[in-house]
Structure formats: C-alpha cells, structure tokens
Amino acid sequence: MTAFQPNHHNLGLLMLLAFLIDQLSELSDKSFQRAKASAKSYRVSWE
C-alpha cells in the first residue's frame, strides 16, 4: 500500500496544478477581455 502512496500524492499534486492553471487562464482571459473593452472605450473617448 505504501508503494502507491507517492504516486497518489503526485496525482493529487498534478490535479491541483491543473486546477490552478485552469483558474489562471480563465482569470487572464477575463482581464484580457476587460482590457480590450476598456481600450476600445478609451479609443472612442479620444476620437
């Protein structure tokens, strides 16, 4: 049983990492959309 423990731990770590990366990409995507929208309104206010 103890032989499988490191693998199980690595799997949990990988899942956590994948979850964090997913959250990060979603967050950066949202902020990218927001930046694009604000850049558009910024350009409109200049014209």
Phi and psi restraints in degrees (range 20) as a CNS / XPLOR table:
assign (resid 1 and name C) (resid 2 and name N)
       (resid 2 and name CA) (resid 2 and name C) 1.0 -68.6 20.0 2
assign (resid 2 and name N) (resid 2 and name CA)
       (resid 2 and name C) (resid 3 and name N) 1.0 -21.2 20.0 2
assign (resid 2 and name C) (resid 3 and name N)
       (resid 3 and name CA) (resid 3 and name C) 1.0 -68.5 20.0 2
assign (resid 3 and name N) (resid 3 and name CA)
       (resid 3 and name C) (resid 4 and name N) 1.0 -27.9 20.0 2
assign (resid 3 and name C) (resid 4 and name N)
       (resid 4 and name CA) (resid 4 and name C) 1.0 -87.5 20.0 2
assign (resid 4 and name N) (resid 4 and name CA)
       (resid 4 and name C) (resid 5 and name N) 1.0 -13.3 20.0 2
assign (resid 4 and name C) (resid 5 and name N)
       (resid 5 and name CA) (resid 5 and name C) 1.0 -60.6 20.0 2
assign (resid 5 and name N) (resid 5 and name CA)
       (resid 5 and name C) (resid 6 and name N) 1.0 -46.9 20.0 2
assign (resid 5 and name C) (resid 6 and name N)
       (resid 6 and name CA) (resid 6 and name C) 1.0 -59.7 20.0 2
assign (resid 6 and name N) (resid 6 and name CA)
       (resid 6 and name C) (resid 7 and name N) 1.0 -40.2 20.0 2
assign (resid 6 and name C) (resid 7 and name N)
       (resid 7 and name CA) (resid 7 and name C) 1.0 -62.9 20.0 2
assign (resid 7 and name N) (resid 7 and name CA)
       (resid 7 and name C) (resid 8 and name N) 1.0 -43.8 20.0 2
assign (resid 7 and name C) (resid 8 and name N)
       (resid 8 and name CA) (resid 8 and name C) 1.0 -62.5 20.0 2
assign (resid 8 and name N) (resid 8 and name CA)
       (resid 8 and name C) (resid 9 and name N) 1.0 -40.2 20.0 2
assign (resid 8 and name C) (resid 9 and name N)
       (resid 9 and name CA) (resid 9 and name C) 1.0 -64.7 20.0 2
assign (resid 9 and name N) (resid 9 and name CA)
       (resid 9 and name C) (resid 10 and name N) 1.0 -42.4 20.0 2
assign (resid 9 and name C) (resid 10 and name N)
       (resid 10 and name CA) (resid 10 and name C) 1.0 -63.5 20.0 2
assign (resid 10 and name N) (resid 10 and name CA)
       (resid 10 and name C) (resid 11 and name N) 1.0 -38.2 20.0 2
assign (resid 10 and name C) (resid 11 and name N)
       (resid 11 and name CA) (resid 11 and name C) 1.0 -63.3 20.0 2
assign (resid 11 and name N) (resid 11 and name CA)
       (resid 11 and name C) (resid 12 and name N) 1.0 -44.1 20.0 2
assign (resid 11 and name C) (resid 12 and name N)
       (resid 12 and name CA) (resid 12 and name C) 1.0 -62.5 20.0 2
assign (resid 12 and name N) (resid 12 and name CA)
       (resid 12 and name C) (resid 13 and name N) 1.0 -39.6 20.0 2
assign (resid 12 and name C) (resid 13 and name N)
       (resid 13 and name CA) (resid 13 and name C) 1.0 -65.3 20.0 2
assign (resid 13 and name N) (resid 13 and name CA)
       (resid 13 and name C) (resid 14 and name N) 1.0 -42.7 20.0 2
assign (resid 13 and name C) (resid 14 and name N)
       (resid 14 and name CA) (resid 14 and name C) 1.0 -64.0 20.0 2
assign (resid 14 and name N) (resid 14 and name CA)
       (resid 14 and name C) (resid 15 and name N) 1.0 -41.1 20.0 2
assign (resid 14 and name C) (resid 15 and name N)
       (resid 15 and name CA) (resid 15 and name C) 1.0 -64.6 20.0 2
assign (resid 15 and name N) (resid 15 and name CA)
       (resid 15 and name C) (resid 16 and name N) 1.0 -41.1 20.0 2
assign (resid 15 and name C) (resid 16 and name N)
       (resid 16 and name CA) (resid 16 and name C) 1.0 -63.7 20.0 2
assign (resid 16 and name N) (resid 16 and name CA)
       (resid 16 and name C) (resid 17 and name N) 1.0 -42.4 20.0 2
assign (resid 16 and name C) (resid 17 and name N)
       (resid 17 and name CA) (resid 17 and name C) 1.0 -63.3 20.0 2
assign (resid 17 and name N) (resid 17 and name CA)
       (resid 17 and name C) (resid 18 and name N) 1.0 -44.6 20.0 2
assign (resid 17 and name C) (resid 18 and name N)
       (resid 18 and name CA) (resid 18 and name C) 1.0 -62.4 20.0 2
assign (resid 18 and name N) (resid 18 and name CA)
       (resid 18 and name C) (resid 19 and name N) 1.0 -39.6 20.0 2
assign (resid 18 and name C) (resid 19 and name N)
       (resid 19 and name CA) (resid 19 and name C) 1.0 -63.9 20.0 2
assign (resid 19 and name N) (resid 19 and name CA)
       (resid 19 and name C) (resid 20 and name N) 1.0 -45.0 20.0 2
assign (resid 19 and name C) (resid 20 and name N)
       (resid 20 and name CA) (resid 20 and name C) 1.0 -64.0 20.0 2
assign (resid 20 and name N) (resid 20 and name CA)
       (resid 20 and name C) (resid 21 and name N) 1.0 -42.5 20.0 2
assign (resid 20 and name C) (resid 21 and name N)
       (resid 21 and name CA) (resid 21 and name C) 1.0 -63.2 20.0 2
assign (resid 21 and name N) (resid 21 and name CA)
       (resid 21 and name C) (resid 22 and name N) 1.0 -39.2 20.0 2
assign (resid 21 and name C) (resid 22 and name N)
       (resid 22 and name CA) (resid 22 and name C) 1.0 -62.9 20.0 2
assign (resid 22 and name N) (resid 22 and name CA)
       (resid 22 and name C) (resid 23 and name N) 1.0 -45.3 20.0 2
assign (resid 22 and name C) (resid 23 and name N)
       (resid 23 and name CA) (resid 23 and name C) 1.0 -62.7 20.0 2
assign (resid 23 and name N) (resid 23 and name CA)
       (resid 23 and name C) (resid 24 and name N) 1.0 -42.3 20.0 2
assign (resid 23 and name C) (resid 24 and name N)
       (resid 24 and name CA) (resid 24 and name C) 1.0 -63.5 20.0 2
assign (resid 24 and name N) (resid 24 and name CA)
       (resid 24 and name C) (resid 25 and name N) 1.0 -44.6 20.0 2
assign (resid 24 and name C) (resid 25 and name N)
       (resid 25 and name CA) (resid 25 and name C) 1.0 -66.2 20.0 2
assign (resid 25 and name N) (resid 25 and name CA)
       (resid 25 and name C) (resid 26 and name N) 1.0 -36.3 20.0 2
assign (resid 25 and name C) (resid 26 and name N)
       (resid 26 and name CA) (resid 26 and name C) 1.0 -66.9 20.0 2
assign (resid 26 and name N) (resid 26 and name CA)
       (resid 26 and name C) (resid 27 and name N) 1.0 -41.4 20.0 2
assign (resid 26 and name C) (resid 27 and name N)
       (resid 27 and name CA) (resid 27 and name C) 1.0 -64.1 20.0 2
assign (resid 27 and name N) (resid 27 and name CA)
       (resid 27 and name C) (resid 28 and name N) 1.0 -46.5 20.0 2
assign (resid 27 and name C) (resid 28 and name N)
       (resid 28 and name CA) (resid 28 and name C) 1.0 -66.9 20.0 2
assign (resid 28 and name N) (resid 28 and name CA)
       (resid 28 and name C) (resid 29 and name N) 1.0 -31.9 20.0 2
assign (resid 28 and name C) (resid 29 and name N)
       (resid 29 and name CA) (resid 29 and name C) 1.0 -66.7 20.0 2
assign (resid 29 and name N) (resid 29 and name CA)
       (resid 29 and name C) (resid 30 and name N) 1.0 -41.9 20.0 2
assign (resid 29 and name C) (resid 30 and name N)
       (resid 30 and name CA) (resid 30 and name C) 1.0 -64.6 20.0 2
assign (resid 30 and name N) (resid 30 and name CA)
       (resid 30 and name C) (resid 31 and name N) 1.0 -45.9 20.0 2
assign (resid 30 and name C) (resid 31 and name N)
       (resid 31 and name CA) (resid 31 and name C) 1.0 -67.7 20.0 2
assign (resid 31 and name N) (resid 31 and name CA)
       (resid 31 and name C) (resid 32 and name N) 1.0 -29.9 20.0 2
assign (resid 31 and name C) (resid 32 and name N)
       (resid 32 and name CA) (resid 32 and name C) 1.0 -67.7 20.0 2
assign (resid 32 and name N) (resid 32 and name CA)
       (resid 32 and name C) (resid 33 and name N) 1.0 -43.0 20.0 2
assign (resid 32 and name C) (resid 33 and name N)
       (resid 33 and name CA) (resid 33 and name C) 1.0 -62.9 20.0 2
assign (resid 33 and name N) (resid 33 and name CA)
       (resid 33 and name C) (resid 34 and name N) 1.0 -41.8 20.0 2
assign (resid 33 and name C) (resid 34 and name N)
       (resid 34 and name CA) (resid 34 and name C) 1.0 -65.6 20.0 2
assign (resid 34 and name N) (resid 34 and name CA)
       (resid 34 and name C) (resid 35 and name N) 1.0 -40.4 20.0 2
assign (resid 34 and name C) (resid 35 and name N)
       (resid 35 and name CA) (resid 35 and name C) 1.0 -65.8 20.0 2
assign (resid 35 and name N) (resid 35 and name CA)
       (resid 35 and name C) (resid 36 and name N) 1.0 -38.6 20.0 2
assign (resid 35 and name C) (resid 36 and name N)
       (resid 36 and name CA) (resid 36 and name C) 1.0 -65.5 20.0 2
assign (resid 36 and name N) (resid 36 and name CA)
       (resid 36 and name C) (resid 37 and name N) 1.0 -42.1 20.0 2
assign (resid 36 and name C) (resid 37 and name N)
       (resid 37 and name CA) (resid 37 and name C) 1.0 -66.2 20.0 2
assign (resid 37 and name N) (resid 37 and name CA)
       (resid 37 and name C) (resid 38 and name N) 1.0 -43.1 20.0 2
assign (resid 37 and name C) (resid 38 and name N)
       (resid 38 and name CA) (resid 38 and name C) 1.0 -69.2 20.0 2
assign (resid 38 and name N) (resid 38 and name CA)
       (resid 38 and name C) (resid 39 and name N) 1.0 -32.7 20.0 2
assign (resid 38 and name C) (resid 39 and name N)
       (resid 39 and name CA) (resid 39 and name C) 1.0 -67.2 20.0 2
assign (resid 39 and name N) (resid 39 and name CA)
       (resid 39 and name C) (resid 40 and name N) 1.0 -36.2 20.0 2
assign (resid 39 and name C) (resid 40 and name N)
       (resid 40 and name CA) (resid 40 and name C) 1.0 -66.9 20.0 2
assign (resid 40 and name N) (resid 40 and name CA)
       (resid 40 and name C) (resid 41 and name N) 1.0 -47.0 20.0 2
assign (resid 40 and name C) (resid 41 and name N)
       (resid 41 and name CA) (resid 41 and name C) 1.0 -68.2 20.0 2
assign (resid 41 and name N) (resid 41 and name CA)
       (resid 41 and name C) (resid 42 and name N) 1.0 -30.0 20.0 2
assign (resid 41 and name C) (resid 42 and name N)
       (resid 42 and name CA) (resid 42 and name C) 1.0 -65.9 20.0 2
assign (resid 42 and name N) (resid 42 and name CA)
       (resid 42 and name C) (resid 43 and name N) 1.0 -42.8 20.0 2
assign (resid 42 and name C) (resid 43 and name N)
       (resid 43 and name CA) (resid 43 and name C) 1.0 -66.2 20.0 2
assign (resid 43 and name N) (resid 43 and name CA)
       (resid 43 and name C) (resid 44 and name N) 1.0 -39.8 20.0 2
assign (resid 43 and name C) (resid 44 and name N)
       (resid 44 and name CA) (resid 44 and name C) 1.0 -65.4 20.0 2
assign (resid 44 and name N) (resid 44 and name CA)
       (resid 44 and name C) (resid 45 and name N) 1.0 -40.7 20.0 2
assign (resid 44 and name C) (resid 45 and name N)
       (resid 45 and name CA) (resid 45 and name C) 1.0 -68.4 20.0 2
assign (resid 45 and name N) (resid 45 and name CA)
       (resid 45 and name C) (resid 46 and name N) 1.0 -23.5 20.0 2
assign (resid 45 and name C) (resid 46 and name N)
       (resid 46 and name CA) (resid 46 and name C) 1.0 -78.7 20.0 2
assign (resid 46 and name N) (resid 46 and name CA)
       (resid 46 and name C) (resid 47 and name N) 1.0 -30.8 20.0 2
